[in-house]
Amino acid sequence: MRIDIITIFPAFFDALDISLLGKARQTGLIDLQVHDLRDHTHDRHRTVDDTPYGGGAGMVMKPEPWGDALDAVLPQATDAAAGPAVDGPLVIFPSPAGVRFDQAMARELAAEEHLVFGCGRYEGIDQRVVDHYAARTRVRLVSLGDYVLNGGEVAVMAMIEAVGRLIPGVVGNPESLVEESHENGLLEYPSYTKPASWRDLEVPPVLLSGNHGAIAAWRHDQQLERTRRVRPDLLPEANAENTHSTRG
Ligand SMILES: Nc1nc2cc(Br)ccc2s1
């Protein structure tokens, strides 16, 4: 998979040189490039923002640098008249106004060949950037949750971690991806390791029994109990009436 990130804070993504994603980059599993938006400015002050039309507080990111930066990472933009290319890269702008990111979307994105992430700052990016590229390729505004960050970088880091670990070969033991929170729609069961007794707290005896059927049943019951208690909205019965897709 190829990933391009456009940001005014490229150093933010130095953390992607370490751990599993760093190894995936070194082995070529992921071709990840970080681009400084300011490299696509042409004034002495490398200006990327300006005051909003219509007034209001804060600044808006100018369209010209974004146009130059996105043109540099996307193949020749097809003619808008041809409509958005369905097989080209997927351009993602993190936004509080976006479709909610979840494990299902992470799986969907992990199947893409080329992702381009545009990190907004200030009050956001001039809307014409989204409109221009939405007429030429697939563009998606994605939110991590109902809260506002100072920019898209944290959201992009989280999405790249959630997506990157699903790419075959990135995580050593793919089995470890199966029984996790949200993989089967439920929260994960509690985990324990040695010692069997710690500060007078014991490991549940069933986990020491060697009875794999009983262990599997206990773990599923724990998933259901935890999901009912913490995230009842995830339970199948909570979504039974929701037969239409909620994806934007
Ligand atoms: N939850 C989110 N907040 C923000 C703020 C900015 Br500014 C850019 C992207 C995002 S995603």
The ligand as a Tripos MOL2 file, in Angstrom:
@<TRIPOS>MOLECULE
LIG
   11    12     1     0     0
SMALL
NO_CHARGES

@<TRIPOS>ATOM
      1 N1        -12.0410   15.6530   15.1830 N.pl3     1 LIG1
      2 C1        -11.3300   16.4870   14.3500 C.ar      1 LIG1
      3 N2        -11.0260   17.7580   14.6070 N.ar      1 LIG1
      4 C2        -10.3210   18.3520   13.5610 C.ar      1 LIG1
      5 C3         -9.8980   19.6750   13.5110 C.ar      1 LIG1
      6 C4         -9.2120   20.1030   12.3900 C.ar      1 LIG1
      7 BR1        -8.6280   21.9010   12.3080 Br        1 LIG1
      8 C5         -8.9210   19.2640   11.3350 C.ar      1 LIG1
      9 C6         -9.3480   17.9600   11.3880 C.ar      1 LIG1
     10 C7        -10.0450   17.5160   12.4970 C.ar      1 LIG1
     11 S1        -10.6980   15.9470   12.8330 S.2       1 LIG1
@<TRIPOS>BOND
     1     1     2 1
     2     2     3 ar
     3     2    11 ar
     4     3     4 ar
     5     4     5 ar
     6     4    10 ar
     7     5     6 ar
     8     6     7 1
     9     6     8 ar
    10     8     9 ar
    11     9    10 ar
    12    10    11 ar
@<TRIPOS>SUBSTRUCTURE
     1 LIG1         1 GROUP 0 **** ****
